[in-house]
């Protein structure tokens, strides 16, 4: 990540953490869990999706701009 502006690095790091969290939550969704745990996982998945969508809105430089240069 050499040469990227600080806001781009932060955005990238946040998205990596969100992607890892989202993947773990999706795996948990596939498990047989007690109803109260399943509901908690569902809420966490929804919050994770919200965080991903909001982080996209904060993207300091959209990927398309980086590619098209």
C-alpha positions as CSV (number, residue, x, y, z in Angstrom):
1,X,0.0,0.0,0.0
2,X,3.0,2.3,-0.6
3,X,2.1,5.6,-2.2
4,X,-1.6,5.6,-1.3
5,X,-3.0,8.6,0.5
6,X,-3.8,8.0,4.2
7,X,-7.6,8.2,3.7
8,X,-7.3,5.4,1.0
9,X,-5.3,3.2,3.4
10,X,-7.8,3.7,6.2
11,X,-10.7,2.9,3.8
12,X,-8.9,-0.2,2.6
13,X,-8.1,-1.4,6.2
14,X,-11.7,-0.8,7.3
15,X,-13.1,-2.7,4.3
16,X,-10.7,-5.6,5.0
17,X,-12.0,-5.8,8.6
18,X,-15.6,-5.6,7.5
19,X,-15.1,-8.3,4.8
20,X,-13.6,-10.6,7.4
21,X,-16.4,-10.0,9.9
22,X,-19.1,-10.4,7.3
23,X,-17.6,-13.7,6.1
24,X,-17.5,-15.0,9.7
25,X,-21.1,-14.0,10.2
26,X,-22.2,-15.6,7.0
27,X,-20.6,-18.9,8.2
28,X,-22.4,-18.6,11.5
29,X,-25.7,-18.1,9.7
30,X,-25.3,-21.6,8.2
31,X,-25.0,-23.2,11.6
32,X,-27.8,-24.8,13.6
33,X,-28.1,-22.2,16.4
34,X,-30.7,-21.6,19.1
35,X,-33.2,-19.0,17.9
36,X,-31.9,-16.2,20.1
37,X,-28.4,-16.7,18.8
38,X,-29.6,-16.9,15.2
39,X,-31.5,-13.6,15.7
40,X,-28.4,-12.0,17.0
41,X,-26.4,-13.2,14.0
42,X,-29.1,-11.9,11.7
43,X,-28.9,-8.4,13.4
44,X,-25.1,-8.5,13.1
45,X,-25.3,-9.4,9.4
46,X,-27.7,-6.5,8.8
47,X,-25.4,-4.1,10.7
48,X,-22.4,-5.3,8.8
49,X,-24.2,-4.7,5.5
50,X,-25.1,-1.2,6.6
51,X,-21.5,-0.5,7.6
52,X,-20.3,-1.8,4.2
53,X,-22.8,0.4,2.3
54,X,-21.9,3.5,4.4
55,X,-18.2,2.9,3.9
56,X,-18.7,2.8,0.1
57,X,-20.3,6.2,0.3
58,X,-17.1,7.4,2.1
59,X,-14.7,6.0,-0.4
60,X,-12.2,8.8,-0.9
61,X,-11.4,7.8,-4.4
62,X,-13.8,5.5,-6.2
63,X,-12.1,2.4,-7.7
64,X,-13.2,3.4,-11.2
65,X,-11.2,6.7,-10.9
66,X,-8.1,4.8,-9.8
67,X,-8.4,2.4,-12.8
68,X,-9.1,5.1,-15.3
69,X,-6.5,7.3,-13.8
